Amino acid sequence: MFEKILQQLKTKYKDFGLSETILKAKAKQIEKAVKTEEEITDAVAGVEDDLAIFQSFADQNRTLAKEIADLKKAKGEDPKPVDPADPKPVDPKPAPTGDPEPAWAKAIREQMEKQNQLISGFQAEKTAQTNAQKLQTELDELKVSKSIQALIPAGLTFENDEAIKAYAAEMKTKSDAIAQEFGNAALSGMAKPTLFGETAKEGDISNAMQAYKDSKKPKDNEQH
């Protein structure tokens, strides 16, 4: 199913100019989220906003790369052609002079570092959102009580899907244990059965029952 997802990504987003690495990473993410091939098309369409962000970063990086190349060319850092009269090639790497990093190079480097940080943060956020959705699905399928779900901290991180399932199973165990405890407490606190609105004591007959029995006894004048 991975190859089918990857092919759809390449077809749908061919104009985004994204690298194979980014598309494969997104295909793996989709593969974990979908359960059937019928869901692939909708899942591929659903990542357009994510890939648009990567497209923006890719465009900026291409622009920066061109600027760096132009600046190096302007400063004469490109290898010079070999002089036919002097076939000795010129070393394209000038010897280090100990001069500080040029301001233009520093600005570009810092901008690229910020972009890398943004990409890493974006990927971490998407992973956290995906894990939260998977955990919620597991909790709902196991019918973990809402009161227990409300106690689960936000932003939990998991190594893989197996860790998510194990955590959900643990919450299910706790949920069942608490439900059983409340059930036992409710049973032990129930009032004893009553008859005609009066609580009956063990081994005793209620006043109402005694009066009923007395009314059925034959009276003295009826025995003669």
Backbone as CSV, one residue per row, in Angstrom:
resi,resn,N_x,N_y,N_z,CA_x,CA_y,CA_z,C_x,C_y,C_z
1,MET,0.833,-1.203,0.000,0.000,0.000,0.000,0.874,1.263,0.000
2,PHE,2.101,1.130,0.530,3.010,2.273,0.569,3.291,2.806,-0.830
3,GLU,3.587,1.897,-1.768,3.922,2.327,-3.129,2.747,3.039,-3.795
4,LYS,1.539,2.565,-3.534,0.357,3.204,-4.120,0.175,4.615,-3.551
5,ILE,0.404,4.757,-2.259,0.302,6.082,-1.628,1.354,7.015,-2.198
6,LEU,2.595,6.523,-2.297,3.691,7.345,-2.815,3.410,7.792,-4.242
7,GLN,2.885,6.889,-5.065,2.591,7.239,-6.455,1.518,8.315,-6.540
8,GLN,0.492,8.212,-5.697,-0.561,9.236,-5.701,-0.016,10.587,-5.239
9,LEU,0.886,10.559,-4.263,1.500,11.810,-3.803,2.315,12.453,-4.926
10,LYS,3.096,11.643,-5.626,3.916,12.173,-6.722,3.044,12.759,-7.829
11,THR,1.934,12.093,-8.116,1.049,12.561,-9.189,0.322,13.842,-8.798
12,LYS,-0.236,13.852,-7.598,-1.056,14.995,-7.177,-0.215,16.241,-6.899
13,TYR,0.999,16.028,-6.375,1.814,17.174,-5.965,3.089,17.287,-6.799
14,LYS,2.997,16.918,-8.078,4.174,16.945,-8.946,4.686,18.367,-9.173
15,ASP,3.802,19.363,-9.052,4.212,20.752,-9.290,4.762,21.426,-8.037
16,PHE,4.808,20.708,-6.926,5.293,21.306,-5.682,6.819,21.343,-5.609
17,GLY,7.470,20.560,-6.463,8.931,20.554,-6.451,9.528,19.955,-5.191
18,LEU,8.841,18.969,-4.611,9.309,18.361,-3.362,10.248,17.198,-3.649
19,SER,11.153,16.967,-2.719,12.120,15.887,-2.884,11.468,14.534,-2.624
20,GLU,12.128,13.497,-3.109,11.661,12.121,-2.897,11.615,11.795,-1.404
21,THR,12.567,12.342,-0.653,12.636,12.060,0.788,11.388,12.547,1.512
22,ILE,10.953,13.764,1.191,9.769,14.328,1.847,8.524,13.526,1.477
23,LEU,8.390,13.177,0.214,7.207,12.429,-0.225,7.170,11.034,0.401
24,LYS,8.320,10.393,0.529,8.354,9.065,1.152,7.995,9.145,2.634
25,ALA,8.493,10.182,3.306,8.172,10.349,4.726,6.672,10.560,4.917
26,LYS,6.075,11.360,4.037,4.634,11.607,4.133,3.847,10.345,3.772
27,ALA,4.337,9.562,2.834,3.664,8.314,2.458,3.660,7.324,3.621
28,LYS,4.764,7.257,4.348,4.825,6.371,5.517,3.832,6.814,6.583
29,GLN,3.723,8.124,6.753,2.778,8.654,7.740,1.338,8.302,7.355
30,ILE,1.010,8.449,6.088,-0.346,8.125,5.623,-0.607,6.627,5.751
31,GLU,0.406,5.816,5.436,0.245,4.357,5.492,-0.164,3.901,6.893
32,LYS,0.355,4.568,7.917,0.009,4.200,9.289,-1.402,4.648,9.662
33,ALA,-1.895,5.664,8.968,-3.191,6.237,9.341,-4.369,5.561,8.650
34,VAL,-4.154,5.066,7.434,-5.269,4.465,6.691,-5.332,2.963,6.948
35,LYS,-6.544,2.414,6.812,-6.738,0.983,7.037,-7.078,0.231,5.755
36,THR,-7.651,0.941,4.784,-8.003,0.304,3.517,-7.521,1.168,2.357
37,GLU,-7.413,0.560,1.174,-6.961,1.301,-0.003,-7.975,2.353,-0.427
38,GLU,-9.241,2.149,-0.070,-10.274,3.124,-0.426,-10.057,4.457,0.287
39,GLU,-9.314,4.451,1.383,-9.088,5.675,2.154,-7.886,6.466,1.655
40,ILE,-7.116,5.894,0.730,-5.862,6.527,0.310,-6.099,7.878,-0.354
41,THR,-7.053,7.941,-1.284,-7.278,9.182,-2.037,-7.602,10.347,-1.114
42,ASP,-8.508,10.126,-0.168,-8.863,11.200,0.765,-7.678,11.564,1.651
43,ALA,-6.898,10.564,2.062,-5.745,10.831,2.924,-4.683,11.639,2.189
44,VAL,-4.462,11.318,0.914,-3.488,12.061,0.108,-3.940,13.509,-0.068
45,ALA,-5.226,13.701,-0.307,-5.749,15.065,-0.455,-5.663,15.832,0.861
46,GLY,-5.721,15.119,1.975,-5.727,15.780,3.278,-4.387,16.321,3.726
47,VAL,-3.296,15.971,3.035,-1.971,16.451,3.447,-1.495,17.618,2.583
48,GLU,-2.389,18.202,1.804,-1.978,19.290,0.904,-1.409,20.472,1.674
49,ASP,-2.051,20.850,2.790,-1.555,21.985,3.575,-0.162,21.702,4.125
50,ASP,0.057,20.475,4.581,1.375,20.116,5.108,2.448,20.236,4.028
51,LEU,2.158,19.690,2.863,3.143,19.709,1.787,3.346,21.114,1.231
52,ALA,2.324,21.951,1.340,2.477,23.340,0.884,3.520,24.066,1.728
53,ILE,3.564,23.730,3.015,4.574,24.334,3.890,5.966,23.872,3.476
54,PHE,6.111,22.576,3.221,7.402,22.067,2.769,7.791,22.674,1.426
55,GLN,6.796,22.927,0.566,7.077,23.559,-0.717,7.650,24.957,-0.506
56,SER,7.074,25.676,0.460,7.560,27.021,0.750,9.009,26.986,1.219
57,PHE,9.311,26.033,2.115,10.687,25.901,2.592,11.630,25.530,1.444
58,ALA,11.173,24.633,0.580,12.012,24.205,-0.541,12.298,25.370,-1.483
59,ASP,11.283,26.194,-1.746,11.475,27.364,-2.611,12.484,28.332,-2.002
60,GLN,12.358,28.547,-0.683,13.292,29.453,-0.015,14.715,28.910,-0.067
61,ASN,14.857,27.610,0.129,16.195,27.016,0.090,16.808,27.118,-1.304
62,ARG,15.978,26.927,-2.331,16.500,27.065,-3.693,16.938,28.506,-3.958
63,THR,16.151,29.454,-3.454,16.510,30.865,-3.622,17.817,31.180,-2.913
64,LEU,17.949,30.661,-1.680,19.177,30.891,-0.917,20.383,30.266,-1.608
65,ALA,20.190,29.063,-2.128,21.300,28.398,-2.811,21.761,29.206,-4.023
66,LYS,20.797,29.774,-4.750,21.152,30.591,-5.915,21.880,31.858,-5.482
67,GLU,21.405,32.477,-4.386,22.055,33.690,-3.891,23.492,33.406,-3.465
68,ILE,23.682,32.271,-2.805,25.034,31.915,-2.377,25.938,31.716,-3.587
69,ALA,25.410,31.007,-4.598,26.206,30.773,-5.807,26.558,32.087,-6.494
70,ASP,25.588,33.006,-6.571,25.836,34.301,-7.215,26.869,35.112,-6.444
71,LEU,26.764,35.084,-5.104,27.705,35.846,-4.283,29.117,35.290,-4.395
72,LYS,29.212,33.960,-4.393,30.535,33.355,-4.535,31.138,33.677,-5.899
73,LYS,30.271,33.665,-6.907,30.758,33.977,-8.249,31.236,35.419,-8.323
74,ALA,30.482,36.328,-7.674,30.859,37.740,-7.686,32.162,37.978,-6.937
75,LYS,32.425,37.155,-5.912,33.645,37.320,-5.121,34.809,36.530,-5.703
76,GLY,34.581,35.904,-6.863,35.658,35.191,-7.519,36.017,33.881,-6.875
77,GLU,35.049,33.224,-6.245,35.333,31.968,-5.569,35.130,30.760,-6.476
78,ASP,34.654,30.979,-7.711,34.504,29.859,-8.637,35.886,29.444,-9.146
79,PRO,36.059,28.170,-9.409,37.346,27.735,-9.975,37.607,28.432,-11.308
80,LYS,38.839,28.889,-11.482,39.189,29.576,-12.725,39.599,28.558,-13.784
81,PRO,39.279,28.846,-15.034,39.680,27.903,-16.088,41.202,27.798,-16.175
82,VAL,41.651,26.651,-16.625,43.099,26.422,-16.729,43.662,27.207,-17.911
83,ASP,44.749,27.915,-17.650,45.419,28.679,-18.698,46.191,27.706,-19.581
84,PRO,45.917,27.708,-20.883,46.648,26.772,-21.752,48.152,26.940,-21.651
85,ALA,48.591,28.165,-21.379,50.031,28.397,-21.282,50.592,27.868,-19.979
86,ASP,49.730,27.726,-18.998,50.163,27.218,-17.692,49.169,26.147,-17.256
87,PRO,49.397,24.893,-17.615,48.416,23.837,-17.349,48.229,23.507,-15.878
88,LYS,48.990,24.090,-15.001,48.845,23.796,-13.576,47.482,24.295,-13.100
89,PRO,46.622,23.416,-12.621,45.284,23.855,-12.191,45.352,24.731,-10.957
90,VAL,44.405,25.621,-10.898,44.314,26.515,-9.747,43.480,25.840,-8.671
91,ASP,43.946,25.856,-7.449,43.210,25.253,-6.327,41.923,26.036,-6.099
92,PRO,40.759,25.409,-6.276,39.494,26.148,-6.105,39.224,26.537,-4.660
93,LYS,39.925,25.920,-3.727,39.706,26.237,-2.314,40.828,27.140,-1.826
94,PRO,40.546,28.409,-1.611,41.599,29.311,-1.138,42.037,28.931,0.265
95,ALA,43.286,29.190,0.546,43.810,28.886,1.876,43.093,29.735,2.912
96,PRO,42.832,29.159,4.073,42.146,29.932,5.114,42.959,31.138,5.532
97,THR,42.283,32.247,5.648,42.957,33.505,5.987,42.708,33.922,7.420
98,GLY,41.777,33.226,8.105,41.483,33.618,9.477,40.526,34.786,9.566
99,ASP,40.015,35.246,8.407,39.063,36.357,8.429,37.731,35.886,8.998
100,PRO,36.987,36.773,9.658,35.673,36.395,10.195,34.703,36.050,9.072
101,GLU,33.653,35.331,9.430,32.638,34.927,8.452,31.972,36.164,7.861
102,PRO,31.878,36.242,6.534,31.229,37.412,5.925,29.801,37.575,6.428
103,ALA,29.343,38.809,6.492,28.001,39.084,7.019,26.934,38.409,6.176
104,TRP,27.100,38.420,4.855,26.088,37.805,3.990,26.005,36.296,4.218
105,ALA,27.170,35.668,4.411,27.175,34.222,4.647,26.552,33.885,5.998
106,LYS,26.854,34.712,6.983,26.289,34.490,8.318,24.770,34.624,8.294
107,ALA,24.264,35.641,7.579,22.817,35.860,7.511,22.118,34.679,6.848
108,ILE,22.706,34.179,5.767,22.106,33.040,5.069,22.150,31.790,5.938
109,ARG,23.286,31.569,6.604,23.411,30.387,7.465,22.385,30.422,8.589
110,GLU,22.230,31.590,9.223,21.271,31.708,10.326,19.841,31.498,9.846
111,GLN,19.542,32.011,8.649,18.194,31.839,8.110,17.900,30.365,7.829
112,MET,18.875,29.653,7.307,18.683,28.234,7.018,18.554,27.428,8.313
113,GLU,19.292,27.833,9.348,19.172,27.152,10.640,17.773,27.341,11.221
114,LYS,17.238,28.549,11.072,15.879,28.806,11.557,14.864,27.966,10.788
115,GLN,15.066,27.840,9.487,14.152,27.024,8.684,14.187,25.560,9.130
116,ASN,15.391,25.072,9.391,15.513,23.683,9.849,14.819,23.481,11.188
117,GLN,14.928,24.475,12.067,14.244,24.393,13.357,12.729,24.396,13.176
118,LEU,12.249,25.237,12.256,10.810,25.287,11.990,10.309,23.959,11.433
119,ILE,11.077,23.382,10.524,10.676,22.100,9.942,10.643,21.017,11.007
120,SER,11.678,20.979,11.856,11.724,19.970,12.922,10.555,20.139,13.882
121,GLY,10.271,21.398,14.244,9.147,21.653,15.143,7.819,21.286,14.516
122,PHE,7.687,21.581,13.227,6.447,21.249,12.516,6.239,19.740,12.464
123,GLN,7.306,19.005,12.167,7.203,17.548,12.100,6.866,16.958,13.464
124,ALA,7.482,17.504,14.523,7.196,17.005,15.873,5.745,17.270,16.253
125,GLU,5.237,18.449,15.871,3.844,18.793,16.180,2.876,17.869,15.446
126,LYS,3.149,17.590,14.183,2.275,16.703,13.418,2.292,15.289,13.990
127,THR,3.483,14.850,14.428,3.581,13.517,15.032,2.766,13.449,16.307
128,ALA,2.854,14.511,17.132,2.097,14.542,18.385,0.595,14.529,18.114
129,GLN,0.155,15.284,17.099,-1.270,15.309,16.760,-1.739,13.938,16.282
130,THR,-0.923,13.296,15.456,-1.283,11.968,14.953,-1.369,10.960,16.089
131,ASN,-0.401,11.004,17.015,-0.414,10.087,18.156,-1.629,10.319,19.040
132,ALA,-2.001,11.593,19.228,-3.171,11.904,20.055,-4.441,11.338,19.421
133,GLN,-4.542,11.433,18.099,-5.708,10.885,17.399,-5.756,9.361,17.510
134,LYS,-4.593,8.731,17.362,-4.542,7.267,17.478,-4.907,6.818,18.891
135,LEU,-4.406,7.547,19.896,-4.715,7.192,21.282,-6.203,7.338,21.549
136,GLN,-6.810,8.418,21.043,-8.241,8.628,21.247,-9.050,7.505,20.610
137,THR,-8.623,7.067,19.431,-9.315,5.960,18.762,-9.240,4.684,19.589
138,GLU,-8.059,4.400,20.124,-7.889,3.199,20.951,-8.741,3.284,22.215
139,LEU,-8.764,4.444,22.855,-9.546,4.613,24.084,-11.036,4.428,23.814
140,ASP,-11.491,4.973,22.693,-12.915,4.848,22.353,-13.280,3.396,22.031
141,GLU,-12.394,2.709,21.316,-12.680,1.315,20.967,-12.716,0.426,22.207
142,LEU,-11.874,0.729,23.187,-11.844,-0.053,24.428,-12.907,0.396,25.425
143,LYS,-13.627,1.493,25.069,-14.681,2.030,25.937,-14.137,2.427,27.311
144,VAL,-13.018,3.130,27.294,-12.467,3.676,28.534,-13.350,4.833,28.978
145,SER,-13.674,4.884,30.256,-14.606,5.898,30.757,-14.067,7.306,30.515
146,LYS,-14.983,8.244,30.290,-14.599,9.631,30.040,-13.899,10.243,31.248
147,SER,-14.265,9.803,32.453,-13.628,10.348,33.653,-12.150,9.982,33.698
148,ILE,-11.809,8.784,33.238,-10.408,8.382,33.178,-9.693,9.124,32.054
149,GLN,-10.354,9.276,30.908,-9.744,9.986,29.784,-9.416,11.432,30.146
150,ALA,-10.257,12.026,30.980,-10.034,13.422,31.369,-8.768,13.583,32.200
151,LEU,-8.298,12.504,32.819,-7.106,12.563,33.667,-5.817,12.325,32.890
152,ILE,-5.922,11.944,31.618,-4.727,11.666,30.816,-4.053,12.988,30.435
153,PRO,-2.753,13.154,30.726,-2.063,14.409,30.400,-2.017,14.648,28.892
154,ALA,-2.030,15.898,28.516,-1.930,16.245,27.094,-0.467,16.206,26.655
155,GLY,-0.258,15.994,25.371,1.091,16.030,24.820,1.941,14.813,25.112
156,LEU,1.322,13.668,25.362,2.096,12.452,25.606,2.839,12.040,24.332
157,THR,4.034,11.502,24.491,4.812,11.039,23.348,4.949,9.518,23.405
158,PHE,4.914,8.887,22.235,5.007,7.433,22.150,6.021,7.062,21.074
159,GLU,6.753,5.974,21.318,7.768,5.544,20.355,7.140,4.969,19.093
160,ASN,6.015,4.265,19.259,5.386,3.615,18.110,3.929,3.301,18.433
161,ASP,3.240,2.684,17.474,1.821,2.367,17.653,1.609,1.342,18.761
162,GLU,2.577,0.433,18.934,2.441,-0.576,19.991,2.415,0.081,21.369
163,ALA,3.218,1.139,21.532,3.236,1.853,22.812,1.899,2.546,23.066
164,ILE,1.279,3.057,22.011,-0.035,3.697,22.145,-1.074,2.677,22.590
165,LYS,-1.064,1.506,21.957,-2.032,0.463,22.311,-1.815,-0.032,23.738
166,ALA,-0.555,-0.157,24.149,-0.261,-0.615,25.506,-0.757,0.391,26.541
167,TYR,-0.575,1.681,26.246,-1.034,2.714,27.180,-2.557,2.716,27.266
168,ALA,-3.221,2.572,26.119,-4.689,2.538,26.110,-5.201,1.336,26.896
169,ALA,-4.528,0.190,26.756,-4.933,-1.007,27.503,-4.766,-0.796,29.007
170,GLU,-3.709,-0.096,29.383,-3.490,0.207,30.805,-4.611,1.095,31.347
171,MET,-5.011,2.089,30.554,-6.108,2.960,30.974,-7.421,2.189,31.068
172,LYS,-7.608,1.207,30.180,-8.809,0.372,30.224,-8.848,-0.436,31.520
173,THR,-7.707,-0.985,31.918,-7.632,-1.755,33.164,-7.996,-0.880,34.359
174,LYS,-7.459,0.328,34.391,-7.766,1.244,35.490,-9.242,1.639,35.475
175,SER,-9.761,1.862,34.277,-11.167,2.252,34.151,-12.081,1.154,34.680
176,ASP,-11.786,-0.092,34.312,-12.610,-1.215,34.774,-12.500,-1.405,36.281
177,ALA,-11.289,-1.223,36.822,-11.089,-1.401,38.259,-11.878,-0.369,39.057
178,ILE,-11.862,0.873,38.580,-12.599,1.929,39.278,-14.099,1.696,39.165
179,ALA,-14.557,1.260,37.995,-15.984,0.978,37.816,-16.430,-0.143,38.751
180,GLN,-15.592,-1.169,38.902,-15.918,-2.278,39.798,-15.960,-1.817,41.247
181,GLU,-15.018,-0.948,41.596,-14.970,-0.437,42.972,-16.222,0.374,43.298
182,PHE,-16.626,1.213,42.365,-17.841,1.998,42.585,-19.065,1.087,42.647
183,GLY,-19.075,0.041,41.825,-20.201,-0.888,41.848,-20.314,-1.612,43.174
184,ASN,-19.176,-2.055,43.713,-19.190,-2.735,45.010,-19.644,-1.800,46.124
185,ALA,-19.157,-0.549,46.050,-19.538,0.421,47.074,-21.033,0.705,47.025
186,ALA,-21.578,0.749,45.826,-23.013,1.016,45.688,-23.837,-0.134,46.249
187,LEU,-23.378,-1.360,46.006,-24.113,-2.521,46.508,-24.064,-2.603,48.028
188,SER,-22.908,-2.318,48.609,-22.785,-2.413,50.062,-23.553,-1.312,50.774
189,GLY,-23.801,-0.224,50.088,-24.507,0.888,50.717,-25.994,0.892,50.471
190,MET,-26.523,-0.141,49.801,-27.960,-0.184,49.512,-28.758,-0.481,50.771
191,ALA,-29.913,0.138,50.912,-30.799,-0.103,52.060,-31.397,-1.491,51.958
192,LYS,-31.708,-2.085,53.103,-32.313,-3.412,53.121,-33.743,-3.327,52.596
193,PRO,-34.268,-4.442,52.095,-35.618,-4.430,51.519,-36.647,-3.954,52.532
194,THR,-37.630,-3.244,52.036,-38.685,-2.720,52.906,-40.022,-3.319,52.509
195,LEU,-40.924,-3.322,53.454,-42.275,-3.816,53.209,-43.250,-2.787,53.733
196,PHE,-44.119,-2.313,52.876,-45.098,-1.272,53.232,-44.411,-0.035,53.797
197,GLY,-43.214,0.304,53.231,-42.563,1.542,53.622,-41.734,1.443,54.879
198,GLU,-41.660,0.260,55.539,-40.888,0.113,56.763,-39.726,-0.830,56.516
199,THR,-38.555,-0.495,57.106,-37.380,-1.338,56.951,-37.513,-2.572,57.812
200,ALA,-37.339,-3.712,57.175,-37.494,-4.961,57.928,-36.164,-5.381,58.514
201,LYS,-36.173,-5.785,59.771,-34.986,-6.301,60.428,-34.927,-7.798,60.210
202,GLU,-33.704,-8.299,60.185,-33.549,-9.725,59.950,-34.205,-10.516,61.077
203,GLY,-35.041,-11.474,60.717,-35.707,-12.312,61.714,-36.950,-11.706,62.307
204,ASP,-37.254,-10.464,61.964,-38.429,-9.785,62.509,-39.504,-9.676,61.446
205,ILE,-40.743,-9.490,61.922,-41.881,-9.248,61.042,-42.283,-7.798,61.215
206,SER,-42.513,-7.129,60.130,-42.867,-5.721,60.231,-44.212,-5.557,60.933
207,ASN,-44.419,-4.357,61.470,-45.675,-4.047,62.159,-46.864,-4.228,61.236
208,ALA,-46.708,-3.810,59.998,-47.807,-3.927,59.043,-48.135,-5.391,58.773
209,MET,-47.099,-6.219,58.645,-47.333,-7.640,58.410,-47.976,-8.300,59.631
210,GLN,-47.520,-7.888,60.833,-48.096,-8.458,62.053,-49.573,-8.099,62.168
211,ALA,-49.922,-6.848,61.834,-51.319,-6.415,61.892,-52.157,-7.190,60.891
212,TYR,-51.585,-7.465,59.734,-52.308,-8.222,58.715,-52.567,-9.640,59.199
213,LYS,-51.574,-10.248,59.812,-51.745,-11.610,60.319,-52.769,-11.650,61.449
214,ASP,-52.732,-10.660,62.319,-53.695,-10.613,63.425,-55.118,-10.480,62.905
215,SER,-55.278,-9.727,61.823,-56.631,-9.529,61.289,-57.210,-10.816,60.721
216,LYS,-56.374,-11.750,60.390,-56.833,-13.010,59.826,-57.123,-14.079,60.887
217,LYS,-56.708,-13.785,62.123,-56.985,-14.751,63.195,-58.471,-14.729,63.530
218,PRO,-59.091,-15.884,63.784,-60.527,-15.879,64.168,-60.719,-15.240,65.533
219,LYS,-61.742,-14.446,65.646,-62.033,-13.789,66.921,-62.658,-14.797,67.882
220,ASP,-62.563,-14.470,69.171,-63.061,-15.400,70.202,-64.530,-15.724,70.004
221,ASN,-65.372,-14.714,69.684,-66.806,-14.956,69.547,-67.131,-15.731,68.280
222,GLU,-66.134,-15.801,67.333,-66.387,-16.552,66.115,-66.049,-18.026,66.290
223,GLN,-65.270,-18.352,67.398,-64.884,-19.736,67.620,-66.011,-20.539,68.273
224,HIS,-66.963,-19.916,68.852,-68.052,-20.631,69.550,-69.286,-20.675,68.672
